[in-house]
Amino acid sequence: MHIKQRRAFLQKSLGALAASTLPSSPLMAEPNSESLNTGKDATKILAQYALNTKYEDLPPKIQHEAIRSFVNYVGVTIGSCRHPAIDICIASLRPVSGSNQASILGRHERFDALNAAFINGVGSHILDFDDTHLVTNVHASGPIASALLAYAEMKPISGKEFMNAFYLGVELTIRLSNALAPDHADIGWHVSGTHPTIGAAAAVGRLMRLTEQQMIWALGLAASQPVGFRDSFGSMNKSFNPGRAASNGLFSALLAQKNFTSSSQMIESRIGWANAMSTKRNYQELLGDLGTRFEIAKNTYKPFACGIVIHPAIDATIQLRNQYKLQPEQIQSILIKANPYVVELTGKKTPQTGLEGKFSAYHSVAIAMIDGRAGEKQYSDAAVLNPKTIALREKIIVEIDPNLPKKSGEAIITLTDGRVLKKSIESAIGGLENPLSDAALDEKFLDLTEGILPRDKSKSILANCWKMSELPSAGSFAKSTTV
């Protein structure tokens, strides 16, 4: 058989296989006890859930939480668009980008869909101001939204379709993270680079209306592309990881759409994703109560532009500063009592750049005392290298308390006049027990986009974020965010 004939035969056969393996809208199979215990058929079960979930079937509270995640994503991604990391991405990839398919939020440049997904994914995380699922610290929304917006400029997609796919990608990403937590991160993986690849593939695959077999292949291809290690924290490489998750998820769905095959049990196989990525696995967390337990409801939004584990210390410091009208020169010492992760993840005592400052409890507490804030402006290179900041951070001690949960902490400030002030935080602002309001998210959005877009345009984009599910075109929304 001639090579062209063989290719045609193979393509026809694969198409027949995909069509015959399942109906275009299969029923959702309820995971049985074997699946929940061993992960049997996990890839298939997730594929079916991605294909069958309808936006109108989601509880209104869950729809609203998905919108909140999207509002936060757009604000932080536009807010980062002039960061040096984005400038480097654009300068590096422009010569090799093959088309102008998709937008870069807040910029005028356009790229092919894969590179646009990557750059926006980097932008969603470079400020470390993105959404956070506090159990696993995964930042799910950035890679999912970045992949979906790029695809939405290639094909007509309504806002409702977009938000349904966005919910699916975020929900599956968090469930995948739960299933391997905490061992996956403990051995060095960066969860915001590894898990969202699969979530992005599922989200884009839903918009593509893949068959079940194609969706299974898309998830398998995505599972084959984990990206990122925790040693990258404090550098641009950290945001590279969710950027690659976005582009790799889109890449996987594009291939699967044309019947590029993969294993049909890539997630659960003894020699597949879950077993290779972690020393322990919990398939109940991955598959249990699909459609009734919504992990996106546990998503949170940062009031401070730094590693989430520092937030209780910042919260306590700002409250004491404001209550007693403290000035840096009054401080003799600041003792922070914190969860062990604070030193492990944010123990940089002498940061030299703004990115390193985001992973320094010492800088974060110092700048919180000086400015009463810990927004993006407090993590500039200049702020980190300011002699006033350096002098104060040398007075800060971090003491580990293994009994403190990540959401809690305490600040004990000793003043030069001998007074000792204490503030305990049970649940830091921005957490589930003390969440940012919709109004606070609006304020954060407008603050981040100030100086990048005209105020009226920022307000218009913000309004459209809140009503994304009602918009006729997700692609038109993406274009509206550019300059």
N, C-alpha and C positions, 0 to 999 in steps of 0.2 A: 504494500500500500504506500502511495506517495506521502511524503511528510505532511503536505497540506491536507490531504485526505484524512490522515491519522489525527491531526489536530482537530479537524472538523468533527470527526467521529467521537473523539474524547470530549469535546465541548458539548456535543449533543447528548452523550451518555451522562455526563455530569448534570446537565440540565434536567434530564429525565429522572435521575436519582433524586435531585432536590425536590422535584415536583411530586414524585411518587412516595417519598418518605413520609410526608405529612400534608395535611390540608393547609391552605393559606392562612386560616384563622383557627388553629388547634385549640381544644379545650385545655384549661389549666389543670394539670395533674396535682392532686394533693400529696405532698411528701409523706411517705409512710415512715414507720419507726426505723426501718433499715436505712433509709435515706438520711434521716435526722441523726442517726448514730454513726454511720459510716460514710455518708456523702454520696451513696449510690445514686447515679443519674443526676447529680447536682448540676452539671452543665446543661442538660436537657431541661430540667425544672426551671432554671434561671432564664433560659431561652424562651420557654413558654410564658413565663411571667412577663417578660419584656414585650412579647408579641400580643398579649391579651389584655393588659391593663389599659383602661380607658380613663381619661382625665375626669370625665363627669362622674365616674364612680368613686373618685377620691373624696374623702371627707373635706368639707370646706376649710377646716383648720389646716389640713395637710396641703391643700392648694395654696393657702395663704403663706404657709411656711416656705413652700417652694418659691413663691414670689419674693419673699423676704431674702432668700438665698440669692436670687437673681439680682435684686436691687443692690445688694452688697457687692456682688461680683462686678457689675457694671461700674459702680463707683470706684472700687479699688483698681480696676483695670485701666479705666481712663486716667485715674489719678497717678498711675505709674508710667504713663506713656512717654514721658520725657526722661525717664530714669536712664542713666548710662547703659544699663544692661539692655534696654530696648533699643537704644541707639546702636549698640554693638550688633545686636541681632539683625537689625535692618541693614546696616552697612555690610555685614558678612553674607547675608542671604540674598540681598537684592541681585547680585551678579548671576546667581544660579536659579532664581525663581523664574519659572517658565511662563507664568501668566499673571493676570490681575484679577483673579476670581473673587477675592475676599478682602474685607476691611481689617485694618488695625485700629482698634478703638482709640479715639482721641487723636489720630494721626491722619495725614492725607495719603500716605503710601498704601498701595494695594499689592497683595501677593497671591500666589497660588494657594489653594485651600489648605494644603498640608502645612506650608510654612506660616500661613496666617494663624492657623490653629496653634502652632507651636509658639509664635510670638505673643499672641494674646494669653496663652497659658502661662508663659513666663511672666507677663505683666500682672496676671491675677495673683501672683504669689511673691513677687519681688519685694513688696512693701511689708510682707508678713502681716497683712491686715485683713486676710480673707476669713471665710467661715471656718469653724472648727467643731468637729464632733469630739466632745471632751473625753469620751471613754478611750478613744484611740488616737486622738490628735490628728486625724485625717482631715485634709482640706479638700473637700470633694467637688465643690461647685465649679472651681476654675477650669479644670481640664474638661469637664462635661460641657459647660456653656461655650468654651472656646471651640471645641470640635463641632458643636451643633450650629453655632453662628456661621462658621466657615461653610458648612454644608448647606445652610439655609440660603446662602447667596449663589449656590449652584443650581438648586431646584426650588420650585415654589413650595413654601412651607408656611402654614398659618401659625399665628401666635399660639393658638390652642394646641396644635400638634407639637409645637416647639416645647411648650411647658409640660406636656405629658412626657415627652422624651427626656426633658431635663429632670423631672422628678424621678423617672426610672433610673437614669444614670447615677444620680446622687444616692438614691436608696440602695442600689446594688453595690455601689462603691463602699458605702458605710457598712453594709452587711458583710462584704468580703473582708473589710478591715476588722470587724468584730470577730469574725471566724478565726483569725490568726493572731489576735491580740492576747497578750503583749509580746509574745515570743518572737514574732516576725520583726518587730522593731528592735527588740533587745539584741538580736544577732546582727543588727546594723542596717537593715533596710529602711528606706524613707517611704512611709506609707502613702504619701501624697504623690509619689511617682509610680508605685507598683500597682495599687488597686484601681485607681481611676482609669487606667488604660482599658480594663475590662468594662467598667461602667460606661465609658465613652463609646466603645464599640457597640454595646447594647443600645445606647441612646440613639446613635446614628443609624444603627440597623433597624430600629423601629421606624424611623422616618423613611428609610428605604423600602419598608414593607417586605423585608426578607422573609423567605420561608423559614420554617423551623430548622431545617438542616443547614441552611445558610447562616442563620443566627448562631447555631451551635459552632459552626466553623469560625464565625467572627469572634466569638468568645474564646475559642481555642487559639486563634491567631493572636488575639490581644494578650492572653495569658502567657504567650511565648515571648513577650516583650517587657518584662519588668525593668524598671529604671530607678536608680537612685539609692544612695547610701547616706546615712546620717552624718558621716564625716564631712559632708558638703555644707553643713549648717554654718552660716556666717559668711558664705561666699555666693557669687552669682549662680554657681552650680546647683544650689538648693532650689532655685526657681526654674532652672533647666529641667528638673525632674518632672514637675507637673506639666511643663510645656511639651515634653516628649510624650507624656501620657496622653495629652490631647491629640497630638498628631498621629501617634501610634494607634489610638483607638479608631480614629477616622480612617487611617490606612487599612486597618484590619477589616472594617466594614466594607470599604470599597473593593477589596480583594474578594471577600466572601460573596458579595453581590454578583460577581462573575464566576462563582463556583470554584474559587481557590480553596482547596480542602484543608482540613485539619483533623486532629483527633476528635472523636465525639464524646470523650470523657476527660478532656484536658484538665479541668479544674480538680476533679476528684481522684484521678488515676493514682495508683501507688507510685508511679514514676512521672506524675504530672505536677501541676502548679502547687496545690496546697501542701503536698508532702515535701516538695523541694524547697518551699519558701518559709517554712516554719517548723519548729520542733513539736508544736502542738496544734491541734485543729478542733474547732467546735462547729459542727455542721448544723446544730440547732440554731446557733446565732445566724448562720447563713440562710437557712431554708425555712426555719420555723415561723409559722404565723404570717406567711406571705399574704399581703393584702389586708391584714388586720392589725399587725404591729408595724408601725411606721417609724423607722429610725431617723428619717429626715426631721421628725418632730423634736429630736434631741440636738439638732444643729444649733450652733451659737455664733454670735457675731462680735468681733473684737472692738472694744473701745480704745485699746492701746495697740500701737503698731509694732508688736514684738512677740517673742515666744510666749505662748499662752500660759505657761507655768509661772511666769513672773507676775501675772496680773494681780493675784492677791496682795503681793508686796507693794505694788504700785498703788493699788486701791487704798490700802492702809496708810501709806505714806501721804498721799494726796489728802485724805480725810483729816489726818493730824495737822498737816500744813495749813489747810483752810480753817480748821476749827480754832487753832491757836495763833494763826497769822504768823507762821514761822518764817524766818529768813535763814539762808545757808550759814551765815556767820554765827548764828546761835547754836549750831549743832556741834556737840562734842563727839557723839557717835550714834550710829543707827544699827541696831541689831535686828536682823530679819530671821524669823523662824519659818522654815519652809519644808515642803515635801522634798524628798531626795532627788526628784527629777530636776529641781531648780539648779542644783550644782552640776548635775550630769549634762543637762542640755544648755544651760545659760550661765555657766561658771567662768566666763571670760572676764578676768579681772582688769586687764589693760587693753581693751579694744582699740583698734587703730582706724577703723572705718565705721561708717554708719551701719553697714550690714553686720559687722561684728557686734556693734552696740545692741542690736536687736536680740542678741544672744548673750547679753551681759546683764545679770541681775544688778550688778554694781552700778553700771551706767544708768540703767533704767530707774533705780531708786533715786540716784543722785539727780537726774533730770526731772523726775517727778517732784522732788523737793524744790528744785530751782524754779521750774516753770509752772508747776501745778497741772501739768499735762504730760501725755506720752503719745503724741500723734506723730505723723511722719516727719514734721519739722524738727522734732526732738531727736531724730535719728539721722541727721545729716552728718557728714564727715566733720564739719565745723563744730557741731554740738559735741561730738565725741572727743574732739581734740581741744576743746575749750579749757584753759587752765582752771577756771572756776569749777567746772564739772569734775576734772581730774582730782582737784583738791578734796572735793566732797566725797567722791567715791572711795578715797583712801580711808575714810572714816566709817565705812560700811562693812559689817560682818554678817555673813550668812551662816546660820546654824541649822543643821538638818534635824528634823523631827520626823522619824519614819511613821509616826502615827497620824500625821497630818495628811489628809487627802489633797490631791492636786488643786482643788478649787479653793483651798483654805490657806491661811497664813497669818502671821502676826508681825507687826513692826513695833519696836521698843526704841524710843528716841531719848537719848540723854542730852540735856541742854547744858551749856556752859555755866548756867546759874545753879546747876544741881538738880533741877526738876527732871523727872522721868515720866515720859508720856507713852502710853500703850494703846494699841488698837488691834483687835483681833478681827479677822475676816473669815466668816464661815463659808460664804459663797461670794466670790468676786463679782463685781459688776460685769455684765455681759454673759454670765453663766445662766444655766437653766432656771435657777431659783431667783435670779435677779437679771432678767434679760433686757437687752436694749429694746426700747419701744420702736414702733414704726416711725415716730417723730424723730427719735435719736438716729435711726438709720438714714432718714432724710437729711438731717444735719451733717452726718458723716459724709454722705454722698456729695453734698454741696461744698463742704469744706475740701474734700479731695479734688474736686473738679475745678475749684477756684483758680483762676489764672491760666487754665488750660482751655476752657470753653467759656464763651460769654454766659453770664448768669442766666439770661433768658433761655438760652439753648440748654444749659444744664437742667433747668427746671422742667423744660419740655421733655427731655430724655428721661428724667426721673419719673415724670407723670406716666410716660409710656411704659416704663418698667413695671409700674404697679398694675397697669392694665394690659400687660403683654398677652395674656390669654385671649383678649378681645381683638387684638390687632389682626388685620388681614394678611400681613406679610412679615415674617420674622427676618427675611433678608433685607427688607426695606428698613426695619429697625436697626440692623447692624450698620447699614450705610449712614443712618441718621446720626450715629455717634462719632463721626469723623469730622475733621476740620477742612 
